[in-house]
Every structure is written in C-alpha cells, then in structure tokens.
Amino acid sequence: MGNVGTRLARAGVHRVLGNRSWVQGHLTSFAASTNPQRVLEIGSGKAEGGEYVYSMRPLFPGAADFVMTDINPDFGHDVLDVTTFEVDEPFDAILCISVLEHLPEPRKAIERLHAAVRPGGTVVMGVPFAYPLHDEPADFWRFTEHGLRLLMEPLFDVDLHRRGPRQFPSGLLAFAKRPEG
C-alpha cells in the first residue's frame, strides 16, 4: 500500500476505533488537574503535513519543559530508547502512548520509566488491544488489562481505563503513579 493509502487506512482505523480522541480527552483532563511542569513524551512520532500529529504536546500548555522524543532520529526529536535511557532530573509526568507494543522487552521500558519519573509523578501508558498490525515488523504485543497490571503494579499504583467493553476493549490507558518514599 502506498504512502497515501497507508495514511488513509490509518485515519480510517482511528476514526472507527476512536482511541486517539479518547486518549486525548483523558490527557486533557490529566494535564488540567495535575499541571505537570516537566513532561517527557516517549514516541512523539513523525511530522505529517508539517505538524507532529501524534504528539500530545498541545495538551500540556502549562508545562515549563516538554521533551519530545522518538527512537527514530529522522523524526526530528531527541533520540531516546525507552529500554535504556537515563535522566539527570526526574520528570513530573511521562507519556508513553502507543509505544509499548513495539518493544521486544517491555518490562525493561517499565523499569526505565519508573526510574525517570519523580516519586509522586505519573507515567501515562496507552496500549492498543483490538488494533490492526502496524509499523511491521516491530509490532510485537497486545496487552490485556491483566498483562499491563502485571508489568506495572510492582512499581506503580495503577488506575486503568479501557476503551470499549471489558472483554474486548480497543485500547487501554494506565495512569501509573510512582509511590512517594
């Protein structure tokens, strides 16, 4: 499928499943209620039509520092491998939306995210469940709510949301707070 066909197919899937707007709604509420000052975004994505349509940056206008990253250096952000990165100063919030399913070792990413968010800070993890294969061949996982909790709860207090019916959600969104102390 050509570039235009791929974009149209992706737009159609997003329209049918509604996950992107659902995630944006939750993140808008989160940003307004917590007003994190330092935000790290994992997987900010490529520009389409001159804009970074996959980035959640516009939802955090109050952030003093919003760091956009991606594993792909061609996308124009800070290059970051979520399974190995280190930070000098922890973040108030870390957004990791539609990334975990592309990682061969998701547990390593969860451990790095825990180390990079301040005590009391929140990692927001969004993953698909009922979603077509994409960005192949690096599309490895679909997480159930039980699998996502198994990965995150040893390190975080998890508030999990699902899009759609419990038995067949189109996506999951975890607000994972790092305990203080």
Order of alpha helices (4+ residues) and beta strands (2+ residues): alpha-alpha-beta-beta-beta-beta-alpha-beta-alpha-beta-beta
